[in-house]
Amino acid sequence: MKNVLLVSGKGNCGHLFLGEAKRIAETRKVPLKFTAVSSDDVTAELVAEQDLVLLVPQDGEALHISSIAPVVEIPNDIYGWLNGEALVKFACHQLDQKAVVA
């Protein structure tokens, strides 16, 4: 099981993504565990527990956490549509896991 952290400015979008991403990962049996936090709640300890950190576009948090865990910005087309299925595929691709999401 890989840990994926969604980080957004106020946490709202991260939590919107969270439910859908968890549902897709569980339904498709993709071994990802998603959690979401606001950028204000990001700590080095939390990031150190993650296999991947996904940032919403235009979030500057990558500057101080990129040396701790892999940090990738969510593409605008996935973020703009709040596409949970595409987010799971994107996370799998970033982690080099075989995506079983159809």
N, C-alpha and C positions, 0 to 999 in steps of 0.2 A: 504494500500500500504506500503510495506516494502522497506527501502533504503539499497542498497548493493553497497559498494565501492570496486572497483578493484584497487589494488595498485601494481605497477611494478617498477622496477629499473629506467628505462628511460621513462616509460609510453607507449612505443610502443605496447607491448603485451597486455596491459590492453585495449588499444584502439581497437586492433584487436578483442579481445573478446567482447568488448562493443557492437559493431554493431550487431553481431550475437546473443548475449544474449538478447538484447533489442527486436530484431525481434522475437525470440522464445517466450519470455515472453508475448509480445503483441499478437502474433498469437494464442497462447495457453491460453490467458487470465489469466496468472499467475500474481498475484499482487506484482510484484517486480519492483523497479525502480533502474536501474543500472547506475552508473557513474564510471569513471576511472580517475586516476591521477598517476603521477610519485611519487616515494617515496620522492623526494625533495619537493613536494607540499603538503605533508600531514601535517595538523595542528590539534591541539586538538579540535578546534571548528568544523572542518569538520568531524572528527571522531565522535564527540558527536552527530551529526545529523544522524548517520548511525545505522541501526539495525544489520548489519553484515559487517565486513571488510574481504575481500579475498585477500591474498597475493600470488604473484607468488612464486614458490619454491626458496629457498635460498635468500629471501629478509629479511634483519634483522630489518625491521621497527616494527615488532611485539613487540620488546623489550620496546619501549616507548609509545605504544598506546594500549596495551592489557588491561590495567586497565580502559580504557575509553569505549570501545565497544568490543563485541565478535570478536576475530580475528582468522581466520582459514587459513591455507596454502592450496592452490589449489593442489589437488593430481597431481602427475607427469603425469599420463595417460590422464587426462583432459587437463592439461596445454600443454603437448607435442604435442597433436593433435589439439590444439586450438578448442576444441569441445564445442561450445556454448550451445548446447542442454544439454550435460552432466553437464555443468557449472550451468545452471538453475536448473536442478534436484539436484545438490549438494547444491546449495544455499537454495533451499526449504527444503532439509533434515536438513541442519544446523539450519534453522529457525523453524523447526518442522511444516512446512506448508505442506498441502497435495499437492504433485506435480501432476499437470494435464498434464504434458508433456508425450506424448505417446512414 
